[in-house]
Amino acid sequence: MTTKIFIPRDSSAIGLGANLVADAFTRVVQSNNADVQIVRNGSRGLIWMEPLVEVETETGRQGYANVTSNDVDSLFKTMFAGASDHHEKSVGPVEEIPYLKNQERLCFARNGITDPTSIEDYLGNDGYRGLKVALSLDAKSIVEIVTQSGLRGRGGAAFPTGIKWNTVLNCPSDQKYIVCNADEGDSGTFSDRMTIEGDPFALIEGMTIAALAVGATKGYVYLRSEYPHAEEVFTEALLIARAHGYLGENVCGSKRSFDIELRRAAGAYICGEETSMLESLEGKRGLVRPKPPLPAISGLFGQPTVVNNVVTLSSIPFILANGASAYKDYGMGRSMGTLPIQLAGNIKRGGLVEKAFGVTLNELLYDFGGGSASGKPIRTLQIGGPLGAYIPESQFDLKLDYETFSAAGAMIGHGGIVVFDQTVNMASMARFAMEFCAIESCGKCTPCRLSLIHI
Ligand SMILES: Cc1cc2nc3c(=O)[nH]c(=O)nc-3n(C[C@H](O)[C@H](O)[C@H](O)COP(=O)(O)O)c2cc1C
């Protein structure tokens, strides 16, 4: 029987040598004439273990962490040639690693498990179940389910997704759009990239459901220009989805038309702000537009437009497939469901942790993150990007919840956490954040223009 070996094709793994490891495995498999299939999966999000190589066994997938091409010969012997079961890079059954086991993966359920460009893998792991449900419902019922789920935008502003969709649904127009914001500019964030590189059909499915819900026929993904691997994977996934009838003139034989175009972003932080993004998509300079009108009413090319973040849209298939209450069961207060939190900076176990709202910063930093990478006490963390806040250690018992954070003068934003130990110079960090804002500001609104000019 063919044995599968999984080597991630995620940017973080590639940056740490995954392609060299894959080349070495291909050579050793060929020279041994072994019955092995090498699968380039997405990342599990245990970035500190990358490249994390997995082999399928009768007792589940066994993992080997921080593999280099020099390890491949001995690993191959461990896996196939009856050598001792133990290898110094072994981390045992992957699903049992506490970092992974203690998560609640709804949005990232398939990441690292599937081959991101295999539609068979996607379908075999709950893929397109949400679209099937959506196709059996009228537009209003789809919007109602999303509203009931309590899902709020994961791009930063946490606006209720169902309410936004309802506005677009109720705006009469011959042409409506779904725009996915994949500009991902906040510091320490990478969940959009990991979704697109590791589970692109989830985004395509989420956008298609959004289109059915509001009556849109065209979608755009505005993808951060520094994401070449995501561009490659998504381009491939779009072709596959079209070839299998999941996009195009007649989506799944429903006589409903929807297609998606991928656009490389302009490389400016301000273009992640939704109205600048719409300007940029229209081929103009990335300057903010005054609101009102809301993009939901007059968005791309002046038409009603849903603008949502990658994670927001990729959460939709689960909600449609499992129902609003299955999603709402997770979370606290008005923060429903889960958030893929990204741990970065001076942290021992950096990576992606999807947890229900209500998890504390302490749990994230120490139970998952294992403390600082330097071993020194953590002094602060930045969350919410350059426009967010630095939170001191005294507040690490804060629970992740939009309202709790707001009351503490902070914001969750896109869920990126950048960690600093006690050696950080807070004055210079404050200066750095403001310098970043000064450079990246489009200068259109008065407060930004007049205050940042002095930096
Ligand atoms: C300066 C600035 C930068 C932003 N950058 C992003 C970004 O990179 N990605 C994103 O999804 N939202 C970003 N936003 C938020 C968007 O304007 C918008 O709220 C979001 O795309 C809406 O989608 P959501 O409701 O799914 O969150 C930014 C906002 C501001 C003010």
Ligand as a Chemical Component Dictionary entry (heavy atoms), coordinates in Angstrom:
data_LIG
# 
_chem_comp.id                   LIG 
_chem_comp.type                 NON-POLYMER 
_chem_comp.pdbx_formal_charge   0 
_chem_comp.three_letter_code    LIG 
# 
loop_
_chem_comp_atom.comp_id 
_chem_comp_atom.atom_id 
_chem_comp_atom.alt_atom_id 
_chem_comp_atom.type_symbol 
_chem_comp_atom.charge 
_chem_comp_atom.model_Cartn_x 
_chem_comp_atom.model_Cartn_y 
_chem_comp_atom.model_Cartn_z 
_chem_comp_atom.pdbx_ordinal 
LIG C1  C1  C 0 -5.473  51.356 8.258 1  
LIG C2  C2  C 0 -6.331  50.129 8.180 2  
LIG C3  C3  C 0 -5.805  48.950 7.665 3  
LIG C4  C4  C 0 -6.616  47.816 7.558 4  
LIG N1  N1  N 0 -6.057  46.663 7.065 5  
LIG C5  C5  C 0 -6.844  45.546 6.930 6  
LIG C6  C6  C 0 -6.289  44.364 6.384 7  
LIG O1  O1  O 0 -5.103  44.279 6.035 8  
LIG N2  N2  N 0 -7.120  43.275 6.269 9  
LIG C7  C7  C 0 -8.451  43.319 6.657 10 
LIG O2  O2  O 0 -9.169  42.336 6.500 11 
LIG N3  N3  N 0 -8.976  44.450 7.183 12 
LIG C8  C8  C 0 -8.219  45.548 7.315 13 
LIG N4  N4  N 0 -8.765  46.689 7.824 14 
LIG C9  C9  C 0 -10.225 46.675 8.152 15 
LIG C10 C10 C 0 -11.069 46.944 6.899 16 
LIG O3  O3  O 0 -11.200 48.349 6.702 17 
LIG C11 C11 C 0 -12.480 46.345 6.982 18 
LIG O4  O4  O 0 -13.045 46.664 8.211 19 
LIG C12 C12 C 0 -12.501 44.817 6.837 20 
LIG O5  O5  O 0 -11.852 44.420 5.671 21 
LIG C13 C13 C 0 -13.953 44.351 6.750 22 
LIG O6  O6  O 0 -14.013 42.936 6.768 23 
LIG P1  P1  P 0 -14.532 42.140 8.058 24 
LIG O7  O7  O 0 -15.855 42.754 8.436 25 
LIG O8  O8  O 0 -14.682 40.744 7.597 26 
LIG O9  O9  O 0 -13.509 42.327 9.124 27 
LIG C14 C14 C 0 -7.972  47.852 7.976 28 
LIG C15 C15 C 0 -8.499  49.030 8.512 29 
LIG C16 C16 C 0 -7.690  50.163 8.632 30 
LIG C17 C17 C 0 -8.289  51.410 9.222 31 
# 
loop_
_chem_comp_bond.comp_id 
_chem_comp_bond.atom_id_1 
_chem_comp_bond.atom_id_2 
_chem_comp_bond.value_order 
_chem_comp_bond.pdbx_ordinal 
LIG C1  C2  SING 1  
LIG C2  C3  SING 2  
LIG C2  C16 DOUB 3  
LIG C3  C4  DOUB 4  
LIG C4  N1  SING 5  
LIG C4  C14 SING 6  
LIG N1  C5  DOUB 7  
LIG C5  C6  SING 8  
LIG C5  C8  SING 9  
LIG C6  O1  DOUB 10 
LIG C6  N2  SING 11 
LIG N2  C7  SING 12 
LIG C7  O2  DOUB 13 
LIG C7  N3  SING 14 
LIG N3  C8  DOUB 15 
LIG C8  N4  SING 16 
LIG N4  C9  SING 17 
LIG N4  C14 SING 18 
LIG C9  C10 SING 19 
LIG C10 O3  SING 20 
LIG C10 C11 SING 21 
LIG C11 O4  SING 22 
LIG C11 C12 SING 23 
LIG C12 O5  SING 24 
LIG C12 C13 SING 25 
LIG C13 O6  SING 26 
LIG O6  P1  SING 27 
LIG P1  O7  DOUB 28 
LIG P1  O8  SING 29 
LIG P1  O9  SING 30 
LIG C14 C15 DOUB 31 
LIG C15 C16 SING 32 
LIG C16 C17 SING 33 
# 
